[in-house]
């Protein structure tokens, strides 16, 4: 649907102010918190927030909270977003003001990288404790690669990407890759890992596994790795993941088989203690993913965790001949 003349004027008026144009150029690089924008622009929070409000009202940016912080990103698609992209594409990236903003953003990124490394080191013991209960990561990842298939994949989507391990494992086999997570801290860690791996066609974005806002049938490989057991409504997450699987595409779910290790619920926020094959198959079948292959990786020690990989396919629809 095209913009009316009045809507186009509103969009151009919103973008046609120096600070707001700088904001759009920064958000074209990545989603940013309000305080990060304030630092790069060297302006007060009230002033930056007013500019962001006008951009949001014009449909040029999207606002989303993350705990006590508020983040912004460019609006995905739509006529207003396309108009803004056209405008940004015609601006010289060597413009002195935008170049200075880019340098300041690099400094903000460096600080984030340091904080992310410290956070990961401080919490590494939590992951190591759980990892010790199941077969090695190497074995799990080899099985995931086998279940995914050789590719190449047109588009990979990793829901609940965490530290980005599934992206660094699978994105080399994808033309495009997208990782979504609700934790900005985890996204920062994942961004570092993706950058270190040289994956320049991989995007990381703040997103909700229950409401990804991605188009129907838009990915030929969707991965939900060690996420479902944290969720209050895992069936709803499977439903949303299945929605974005394209014809002939695949959904990979990696999680634990049913177990009785209650300390994981008490100490590590696991809400569900594993999933049965029948449960996963039922959820996938309800969303049109009828064929589900299952691989079980037994635990490394007695009484440990069995890792399950469920690979669900969406049948390719036959092509209709033109009349």
C-alpha positions as CSV (number, residue, x, y, z in Angstrom):
1,X,0.0,0.0,0.0
2,X,1.5,3.3,-1.1
3,X,1.8,6.4,1.1
4,X,-0.6,9.3,0.6
5,X,0.9,12.6,-0.3
6,X,0.2,13.8,3.3
7,X,1.9,10.7,4.7
8,X,4.9,11.2,2.5
9,X,5.2,14.8,3.7
10,X,5.1,13.6,7.3
11,X,7.8,11.0,6.7
12,X,10.1,13.5,4.9
13,X,9.4,16.1,7.6
14,X,10.4,13.6,10.3
15,X,13.6,12.6,8.5
16,X,14.4,16.1,7.3
17,X,16.1,17.4,10.4
18,X,19.8,17.0,11.1
19,X,19.7,15.1,14.4
20,X,16.9,12.8,13.2
21,X,18.7,12.1,10.0
22,X,21.8,11.2,12.1
23,X,19.7,8.9,14.2
24,X,18.3,7.1,11.2
25,X,21.9,6.7,9.8
26,X,23.0,5.2,13.2
27,X,20.0,2.8,13.4
28,X,20.7,1.7,9.9
29,X,23.9,0.2,11.3
30,X,22.2,-1.6,14.3
31,X,19.5,-1.3,16.9
32,X,20.6,1.0,19.8
33,X,19.5,2.0,23.3
34,X,18.4,5.5,24.0
35,X,21.4,6.1,26.2
36,X,23.8,4.8,23.5
37,X,22.3,7.3,21.0
38,X,22.7,10.1,23.6
39,X,26.4,9.3,23.9
40,X,27.0,9.1,20.2
41,X,25.0,12.3,19.4
42,X,26.3,14.1,22.5
43,X,22.8,15.3,23.3
44,X,20.6,15.0,26.4
45,X,18.2,12.1,26.9
46,X,15.0,14.3,26.8
47,X,16.1,15.9,23.5
48,X,17.0,12.5,21.9
49,X,13.8,11.0,23.1
50,X,11.7,13.8,21.5
51,X,13.4,13.1,18.2
52,X,12.8,9.4,18.5
53,X,9.1,10.0,19.3
54,X,8.7,12.0,16.1
55,X,10.5,9.3,14.1
56,X,8.3,6.6,15.6
57,X,5.1,8.5,15.0
58,X,6.1,8.8,11.3
59,X,6.7,5.0,11.2
60,X,10.4,5.3,10.6
61,X,11.6,3.6,13.8
62,X,10.3,0.9,16.2
63,X,10.6,1.2,20.0
64,X,10.9,-1.8,22.3
65,X,11.8,-2.1,26.0
66,X,14.3,-4.4,27.5
67,X,14.2,-4.3,31.2
68,X,14.9,-0.8,32.4
69,X,16.3,0.2,28.9
70,X,14.5,1.2,25.8
71,X,15.9,0.2,22.3
72,X,15.1,1.5,18.8
73,X,15.6,0.1,15.4
74,X,14.6,1.0,11.9
75,X,11.1,-0.1,10.9
76,X,11.3,-3.3,8.9
77,X,9.7,-2.9,5.4
78,X,6.7,-0.7,4.7
79,X,6.5,2.3,2.4
80,X,7.9,4.7,5.1
81,X,10.8,2.4,5.8
82,X,11.6,2.1,2.1
83,X,11.5,5.8,1.6
84,X,13.9,6.3,4.5
85,X,16.2,3.6,3.1
86,X,16.2,5.4,-0.3
87,X,17.1,8.6,1.4
88,X,19.9,7.1,3.5
89,X,21.3,5.3,0.4
90,X,21.8,8.7,-1.3
91,X,23.9,10.2,1.5
92,X,27.7,10.1,1.3
93,X,28.9,7.8,4.2
94,X,32.1,9.9,4.3
95,X,30.1,13.0,5.4
96,X,32.1,14.5,8.3
97,X,29.2,14.5,10.8
98,X,28.1,10.9,10.0
99,X,31.7,9.7,10.0
100,X,32.2,11.2,13.4
101,X,29.0,9.5,14.6
102,X,30.3,6.2,13.2
103,X,33.6,6.6,15.2
104,X,31.7,7.3,18.4
105,X,29.5,4.3,17.8
106,X,32.6,2.2,17.4
107,X,33.7,3.3,20.8
108,X,30.3,2.3,22.3
109,X,30.6,-1.1,20.6
110,X,34.1,-1.6,22.1
111,X,32.8,-0.9,25.6
112,X,29.9,-3.3,25.0
113,X,32.4,-6.0,23.9
114,X,34.4,-5.6,27.1
115,X,31.2,-5.8,29.2
116,X,30.0,-8.8,27.3
117,X,33.3,-10.7,27.8
118,X,33.2,-9.9,31.5
119,X,29.6,-11.1,31.8
120,X,30.3,-14.3,29.9
121,X,33.3,-15.1,32.1
122,X,31.4,-14.3,35.3
123,X,28.5,-16.7,34.3
124,X,30.5,-19.4,32.5
125,X,30.2,-21.7,35.5
126,X,26.4,-21.9,35.1
127,X,26.7,-23.2,31.6
128,X,29.6,-25.5,32.4
129,X,27.6,-27.1,35.2
130,X,24.8,-27.9,32.9
131,X,27.1,-29.0,30.0
132,X,28.7,-31.5,32.4
133,X,25.4,-33.4,32.5
134,X,25.2,-34.3,28.8
135,X,27.3,-35.5,25.9
136,X,30.0,-33.1,24.6
137,X,29.1,-30.0,22.7
138,X,31.2,-31.4,19.8
139,X,28.9,-34.4,19.5
140,X,25.8,-32.3,19.8
141,X,26.9,-29.9,17.2
142,X,27.9,-32.7,14.8
143,X,24.4,-34.1,15.2
144,X,22.8,-30.7,14.6
145,X,24.8,-30.3,11.3
146,X,23.7,-33.7,10.2
147,X,20.1,-33.0,11.0
148,X,20.1,-29.6,9.3
149,X,21.5,-31.0,6.1
150,X,24.2,-29.7,3.7
151,X,22.3,-26.6,2.5
152,X,22.9,-24.1,1.2
153,X,20.1,-22.4,3.0
154,X,18.5,-19.4,1.6
155,X,17.6,-18.0,5.0
156,X,18.4,-19.3,8.5
157,X,16.6,-18.0,11.5
158,X,17.9,-18.8,15.0
159,X,15.2,-18.1,17.7
160,X,16.6,-17.5,21.1
161,X,20.1,-17.3,19.8
162,X,21.8,-16.7,23.1
163,X,25.6,-16.4,22.7
164,X,25.2,-17.1,18.9
165,X,26.7,-20.6,18.8
166,X,24.1,-21.9,16.4
167,X,24.7,-19.0,14.1
168,X,28.5,-19.5,14.0
169,X,27.8,-23.3,13.4
170,X,25.1,-23.0,10.7
171,X,25.4,-19.5,9.1
172,X,28.4,-20.4,7.0
173,X,25.9,-22.7,5.1
174,X,23.3,-19.9,4.7
175,X,23.0,-17.0,2.2
176,X,21.3,-15.0,5.0
177,X,21.1,-15.6,8.7
178,X,19.1,-13.9,11.5
179,X,19.4,-14.4,15.2
180,X,16.7,-13.2,17.6
181,X,16.9,-12.9,21.4
182,X,15.2,-10.9,24.1
183,X,18.4,-10.4,26.1
184,X,20.5,-7.5,24.9
185,X,23.4,-8.8,26.9
186,X,23.3,-12.1,25.1
187,X,22.9,-10.3,21.8
188,X,26.1,-8.3,22.5
189,X,28.0,-11.6,23.2
190,X,26.5,-13.1,20.0
191,X,27.5,-10.1,18.0
192,X,31.1,-10.5,19.1
193,X,31.1,-14.2,18.3
194,X,29.6,-13.6,14.9
195,X,32.1,-10.8,14.1
196,X,35.0,-13.0,15.2
197,X,33.7,-15.7,12.8
198,X,33.7,-13.2,9.9
199,X,30.0,-13.8,9.2
200,X,29.0,-10.6,7.5
201,X,25.7,-11.8,6.2
202,X,24.4,-12.5,9.7
203,X,22.1,-10.1,11.5
204,X,21.3,-10.1,15.3
205,X,18.1,-8.5,16.4
206,X,16.2,-8.0,19.6
207,X,13.1,-10.2,19.2
208,X,10.5,-12.2,20.9
209,X,10.2,-15.9,20.1
210,X,6.5,-15.7,20.7
211,X,6.1,-12.8,18.2
212,X,9.0,-12.6,15.8
213,X,7.2,-10.3,13.4
214,X,8.8,-12.2,10.6
215,X,6.8,-13.0,7.4
216,X,5.1,-16.3,7.0
217,X,7.2,-19.0,5.3
218,X,10.2,-16.8,5.1
219,X,13.0,-19.2,6.2
220,X,14.1,-22.6,5.0
221,X,15.9,-23.5,8.2
222,X,14.6,-22.4,11.7
223,X,16.5,-23.4,14.8
224,X,15.2,-23.4,18.4
225,X,18.3,-24.5,20.4
226,X,18.0,-25.1,24.2
227,X,15.3,-22.5,24.6
228,X,11.9,-24.3,25.1
229,X,12.7,-25.5,28.6
230,X,12.9,-21.9,29.8
231,X,9.5,-20.9,28.4
232,X,6.1,-20.7,30.1
233,X,4.3,-21.7,26.8
234,X,6.7,-23.8,24.7
235,X,3.8,-24.9,22.4
236,X,3.3,-21.2,21.4
237,X,7.0,-20.9,20.6
238,X,6.9,-23.9,18.4
239,X,3.8,-22.5,16.7
240,X,5.5,-19.2,15.9
241,X,8.7,-21.0,14.7
242,X,6.7,-23.3,12.4
243,X,4.8,-20.3,11.0
244,X,8.0,-18.9,9.4
245,X,9.2,-22.3,7.9
246,X,8.9,-22.2,4.1
247,X,7.6,-24.9,1.9
248,X,10.3,-27.6,1.8
249,X,12.0,-26.0,4.8
250,X,12.9,-27.5,8.2
251,X,12.5,-26.7,11.9
252,X,15.2,-28.0,14.2
253,X,14.4,-28.2,17.9
254,X,17.2,-29.1,20.3
255,X,16.4,-29.7,23.9
256,X,16.4,-32.3,26.6
257,X,14.4,-35.5,26.9
258,X,12.2,-35.7,30.1
259,X,14.3,-35.9,33.3
260,X,14.0,-35.3,37.0
261,X,16.8,-33.0,37.8
262,X,14.8,-30.5,39.9
263,X,17.9,-28.4,40.7
264,X,17.8,-27.1,37.2
265,X,14.4,-25.6,37.9
266,X,15.5,-24.2,41.2
267,X,18.9,-22.9,40.3
268,X,18.9,-22.3,36.5
269,X,15.3,-21.1,35.8
270,X,14.4,-24.2,33.8
271,X,10.6,-24.2,33.7
272,X,10.2,-27.6,31.9
273,X,12.2,-30.7,32.7
274,X,12.5,-31.9,29.1
275,X,10.0,-32.9,26.4
276,X,8.7,-36.1,25.0
277,X,8.8,-37.1,21.4
278,X,5.0,-37.3,21.3
279,X,4.7,-33.8,22.6
280,X,7.0,-32.3,20.1
281,X,5.5,-34.3,17.2
282,X,2.0,-33.1,18.2
283,X,3.0,-29.5,18.3
284,X,4.7,-29.7,15.0
285,X,1.9,-31.7,13.4
286,X,-0.6,-29.1,14.4
287,X,1.3,-26.5,12.4
288,X,1.7,-28.6,9.3
289,X,5.1,-30.1,10.0
290,X,4.0,-33.7,9.8
291,X,7.3,-35.5,9.4
292,X,9.6,-35.4,12.5
293,X,12.9,-37.2,12.7
294,X,14.4,-37.7,16.2
295,X,17.9,-38.3,17.3
296,X,18.8,-38.9,20.9
297,X,22.3,-38.3,22.4
298,X,22.7,-40.2,25.7
299,X,24.2,-38.4,28.7
300,X,27.9,-38.4,29.4
301,X,27.3,-39.7,32.9
302,X,24.7,-41.8,34.7
303,X,21.7,-39.8,35.7
304,X,22.6,-37.0,33.3
305,X,20.6,-35.3,30.5
306,X,19.7,-36.8,27.2
307,X,19.9,-34.2,24.4
308,X,17.2,-34.6,21.7
309,X,17.2,-33.2,18.2
310,X,13.8,-33.1,16.5
311,X,13.9,-32.2,12.8
312,X,10.5,-31.4,11.4
313,X,9.8,-30.9,7.7
314,X,7.2,-28.8,5.9
315,X,6.2,-30.6,2.7
316,X,6.9,-28.8,-0.5
317,X,3.6,-27.7,-2.2
318,X,3.2,-28.9,-5.8
319,X,3.5,-26.1,-8.4
320,X,0.3,-25.3,-10.2
321,X,0.4,-25.0,-13.9
322,X,-0.8,-21.7,-15.3
323,X,-4.2,-21.9,-16.9
